[in-house]
Amino acid sequence: MIGRDEVLHVALLARLAVGEEELEPMARELSAVLDHIAKMGELDLSDVPPTSHVVELTGALRPDEPRPSLPRETVLAQAPAVSDGGFLVPSPQA
């Protein structure tokens, strides 16, 4: 079972504020998740092909083919602010 210190460490990494009363229930829940993952690791998946999606995707993506785009001047003419041949965006607030 996951201990108190491990729960606090995970909470710190996830930047979660965890109260003292939450430590024991969270330890049980995290232990249950890890037990479930361990059980899945016991499965023989040697004949299962790798997948990128849980469900089959059909027609969701178009072929990626190069094609002409709008001229840079046309696009930048509609921008609220331009700098050095590109869009000027505000800097993030610290």
Buried (B, 14 or more C-beta within 10 A) or exposed (E): EBEEEBBBEBBEEEEEEBEEEBBEEBBEEBBEEEEEEEEEEEEEEEEEEEEEEEEEEEEEEEEEEEEEEEEEEEEBEEEEEBEEEEEEEEEEEE
